[in-house]
Amino acid sequence: MSILVVGSVALDTVETPFARIEETLGGAASYFVTAASLYSQVNLVAIIGSDFPREHLDFWGKRPVNLAGLKIEEGSTFRWAARYHMDMNTRDTLDTQLGVYAGFHPVIPEEYRSSKLLFLANIQPELQLEVLEQVSDVRLSVLDTMELWIMTTRSQLTEVIKRVDMLLMSEEEVRQYTNRASLVAGVRQLLDMGLRYVVVKQGSYGALLFGADGTFFSAPAYPLEEVIDPTGAGDAFAGGLLGYLATVEPQQDGEDFSIDRLRSLAMDDVAERYQCLVMCSHFDPNWCSGEPGQAQTISRRGVKLL
Amino acid sequence: MSILVVGSVALDTVETPFARIEETLGGAASYFVTAASLYSQVNLVAIIGSDFPREHLDFWGKRPVNLAGLKIEEGSTFRWAARYHMDMNTRDTLDTQLGVYAGFHPVIPEEYRSSKLLFLANIQPELQLEVLEQVSDVRLSVLDTMELWIMTTRSQLTEVIKRVDMLLMSEEEVRQYTNRASLVAGVRQLLDMGLRYVVVKQGSYGALLFGADGTFFSAPAYPLEEVIDPTGAGDAFAGGLLGYLATVEPQQDGEDFSIDRLRSLAMDDVAERYQCLVMCSHFDPNWCSGEPGQAQTISRRGVKLL
């Protein structure tokens, strides 16, 4: 199953309290494509300027990434600059230069239209609606968004939510959009809009899956000792999720500056972390309750990490 | 295996944005005893005043709770009053009346000394050291503490940490005590002090277990739609943890005002939630990585919740 993704490809300048990198490959679609192409064919729709470094295209060229829908236009590539705070969870956007994105309208190439999985990465809801108008054969459509659209284009965002199968939101975004203090109540409200699934992203705490049929699944995060650059973690997570759904092979990461760590990731790395998560999230399914005082054998579970 | 617990038994007055309850049963040891006695014999060491309501003792009398070490002294029971903020994660202590706790020194009765599991509930580190001086046969000693002791009696707390097997701390407390931004680095520092295990409590995100041998286990929290009174959640968690270790039957809860919900909890309720956690934390251990594009059967996992 191939995956269609529509979103931003950008050049990012990122500062953390510990380091700084200039004009590196960024944008939601870049993170998504790099993660998802570990699993399956990915069909990219985005726009870049004539100043976009050729090396990034060459990198994707070595992966099962179709660039037929990547428009190259005379002008500047979208640029984003941000500075992370000490806790690495909050950041200030220092600069946004739309460049060729200013007049962008996504066009889905004919050869992409058989894609069964669709990821609407974080761009304006109006553009996401334009994408939905051009696809008909999708089995699962997945939507990502951000606080900016909840605040400024809520009604269009609501239209998109009503037309997709799965929504990815951070827990803060769920509370903002639904205006509910209880996460579970907020998710229920979202599911009542017609979504089949809501995935709540909780940063270093992992992610929760809620289904309209009552399904619940809690995925712990892999505990990282050092976070170098959290940019794109949610997009890489989405790439792993849809990649998994395309081939049943999960992935979840977000280390090193830009996509450099992701770039060097091999399926063996994914398999190794997956096995860690199998172990560290395993509850003995054969446990059953006995009377107090009735001792049972303790089976130790866990995985070597430190 | 019986469990020895030393800690506070109190009368609490708790306000939330939604309700208020006066002079209800509270104190770390009360929550612990009520949870742990679902699993195993619990031997309590604490002090109460002559004004302590008889009904609470009658309640524990119906459980496998030994009250031989509960001293009843002429005077007032320890009282604590607090108000929770809107998010239920933060609270202000409004009043603390030590009463008979002021001159308390724990005495472990002879009949308790064969207890194999020890829980040092949150009291002054000096008193916790006095308990450690009186026990010799313990197989696993578990320590709980609070921000107040990290700030005011750090050196005594350090002494206690060096003499126990397992430490329970919230993630904020790990960062405060170790002065490390990285939780994993902070836990490593704690393990380097000689602890065998560190359990990091993350509130509604669950808990993490780190072992000195590199063991790691992530336990998700059961997602509650409504939180009525979070007081004692960590103590009830500890009760479930040590109860599990005594009989291999896990437990984790914290609903309703005071211990009312916990009081009404039966082992079937525990078993039901356990089965939910089995399902919602299950990663397919037989998954293995294939080549991109090589589709495998999707096995849906999860548990009905909403």
Contacts between the chains, C-beta under 8 A, distances in Angstrom:
chain1	res1	chain2	res2	distance
A	1	B	295	6.9
A	37	B	292	7.3
A	38	B	292	6.3
A	39	B	292	5.3
A	39	B	293	7.9
A	40	B	292	5.7
A	40	B	293	5.8
A	41	B	292	7.9
A	41	B	293	6.6
A	64	B	292	6.0
A	64	B	293	6.9
A	86	B	181	7.0
A	87	B	181	7.0
A	181	B	86	7.0
A	181	B	87	7.0
A	182	B	225	5.6
A	182	B	226	6.4
A	182	B	227	7.9
A	183	B	204	8.0
A	183	B	223	7.1
A	184	B	223	5.3
A	184	B	224	7.0
A	184	B	225	4.1
A	184	B	306	7.4
A	185	B	225	5.8
A	187	B	306	7.8
A	188	B	225	7.9
A	188	B	306	6.0
A	191	B	306	7.4
A	202	B	205	6.6
A	204	B	183	7.9
A	205	B	202	6.6
A	205	B	205	4.1
A	205	B	206	7.6
A	206	B	205	7.6
A	206	B	218	7.6
A	206	B	220	7.5
A	208	B	223	6.9
A	209	B	302	6.9
A	210	B	305	7.7
A	210	B	306	6.7
A	211	B	302	6.7
A	213	B	304	7.6
A	214	B	304	3.9
A	214	B	305	5.7
A	214	B	306	4.9
A	215	B	300	7.5
A	215	B	302	3.8
A	215	B	303	7.3
A	215	B	304	7.1
A	215	B	305	7.7
A	216	B	223	6.9
A	216	B	276	7.7
A	216	B	280	5.1
A	216	B	302	5.7
A	216	B	303	5.5
A	216	B	304	7.6
A	216	B	305	3.9
A	216	B	306	7.3
A	217	B	279	8.0
A	217	B	280	5.3
A	217	B	301	6.3
A	217	B	302	4.5
A	217	B	303	7.7
A	218	B	206	7.6
A	218	B	220	3.6
A	218	B	223	7.8
A	218	B	280	4.9
A	218	B	281	5.7
A	219	B	283	8.0
A	220	B	206	7.5
A	220	B	218	3.6
A	220	B	220	6.6
A	220	B	281	7.5
A	223	B	183	7.1
A	223	B	184	5.3
A	223	B	208	6.9
A	223	B	216	6.9
A	223	B	218	7.7
A	224	B	184	7.0
A	225	B	182	5.6
A	225	B	184	4.1
A	225	B	185	5.8
A	225	B	188	7.9
A	226	B	182	6.4
A	227	B	182	7.9
A	245	B	298	7.1
A	246	B	295	7.5
A	247	B	290	6.9
A	247	B	292	6.5
A	247	B	293	6.5
A	247	B	294	6.3
A	247	B	295	5.5
A	247	B	296	6.6
A	248	B	287	7.2
A	248	B	295	7.0
A	248	B	296	4.0
A	248	B	297	6.9
A	248	B	298	5.3
A	249	B	287	7.6
A	249	B	289	5.7
A	249	B	290	6.6
A	249	B	292	8.0
A	249	B	296	7.5
A	250	B	287	7.6
A	267	B	289	4.7
A	267	B	291	7.8
A	267	B	292	7.6
A	268	B	289	7.1
A	270	B	289	6.2
A	271	B	288	6.6
A	271	B	289	4.0
A	274	B	283	7.2
A	274	B	287	6.5
A	274	B	289	7.5
A	276	B	216	7.8
A	277	B	283	5.3
A	278	B	283	4.4
A	278	B	284	7.4
A	278	B	285	4.7
A	278	B	287	7.5
A	280	B	216	5.1
A	280	B	217	5.3
A	280	B	218	4.9
A	281	B	217	8.0
A	281	B	218	5.7
A	281	B	220	7.6
A	281	B	281	4.4
A	281	B	282	7.2
A	281	B	283	5.6
A	282	B	281	7.3
A	282	B	282	7.2
A	282	B	283	7.3
A	282	B	285	7.2
A	283	B	219	8.0
A	283	B	274	7.2
A	283	B	277	5.4
A	283	B	278	4.4
A	283	B	281	5.6
A	283	B	282	7.3
A	284	B	278	7.5
A	285	B	278	4.8
A	285	B	282	7.2
A	287	B	248	7.2
A	287	B	249	7.6
A	287	B	250	7.6
A	287	B	274	6.5
A	287	B	278	7.5
A	288	B	271	6.6
A	289	B	249	5.7
A	289	B	267	4.7
A	289	B	268	7.1
A	289	B	270	6.3
A	289	B	271	3.9
A	289	B	274	7.5
A	290	B	247	7.0
A	290	B	249	6.6
A	291	B	267	7.8
A	292	B	37	7.3
A	292	B	38	6.3
A	292	B	39	5.3
A	292	B	40	5.8
A	292	B	41	7.9
A	292	B	64	6.0
A	292	B	247	6.6
A	292	B	267	7.5
A	293	B	39	7.9
A	293	B	40	5.8
A	293	B	41	6.6
A	293	B	64	6.9
A	293	B	247	6.5
A	294	B	247	6.3
A	295	B	1	6.9
A	295	B	246	7.5
A	295	B	247	5.4
A	295	B	248	6.9
A	296	B	247	6.6
A	296	B	248	4.0
A	296	B	249	7.5
A	297	B	248	6.8
A	298	B	245	7.1
A	298	B	248	5.3
A	299	B	248	8.0
A	300	B	215	7.5
A	301	B	217	6.3
A	302	B	209	7.1
A	302	B	211	6.7
A	302	B	215	3.7
A	302	B	216	5.7
A	302	B	217	4.7
A	303	B	215	7.3
A	303	B	216	5.6
A	303	B	217	7.8
A	304	B	213	7.7
A	304	B	214	4.0
A	304	B	215	7.2
A	304	B	216	7.6
A	305	B	210	7.8
A	305	B	214	5.7
A	305	B	215	7.7
A	305	B	216	4.0
A	306	B	184	7.4
A	306	B	187	7.8
A	306	B	188	6.0
A	306	B	191	7.3
A	306	B	210	6.7
A	306	B	214	4.8
A	306	B	216	7.3
